[in-house]
């Protein structure tokens, strides 16, 4: 259990960990407030039995920053939360994100595309896109989704930080909200690989 989640910081830079694991040029990940992996698969339109249990290294064999097949690696993140790392297909389409969030569920989505998009953290709840989550430029400053203000302490987005540093702060917010930062044990976890059929 994370102590003081509104002020906690990870032991290692979230950005540095993503870069070390080959995710610095393109990263797309979602967090859903459920531990029911079978339900996640069904909401994405696949039979849970069609998934393949594997480690991160095996999953990364499907990594491709392109709009082709949607391939994800999904499984437990923390108590009450699951994670969905997109390996191919750019991002999970909005209609599937809405399906994941139906029934009062919450979905956080973080993505970064090198030289194209400096990164965002989006929030969908109960089938409806709510807005972009970002720390304010100064303590108590404006936020598009103010319900997460308690998790922004010390993560303000000042003008003198790089895109990578800003995205690291988004990832710190995800960690505070979900109760777990990405760490080396996160990458060592076995999750399930799914090929998702969907209409573009």
Secondary structure, DSSP 8 states (H G I E B T S, - for coil): --SSTTT---SS-HHHHHHHTT-SSEEEEEEES---HHHHHHHTT--GGG-EEE-HHHHGGG-B-SSSSEEEEEEEEETTEEEEEEEESSS--HHHHHHHHTTT-EEEEEEEETTTEEEEEEEEETTEEEEE----SSTT---SSGGGGGG-TT----TTS-HHHHHHHHHHHHHHHHT----HHHHTS-EEEEEE----
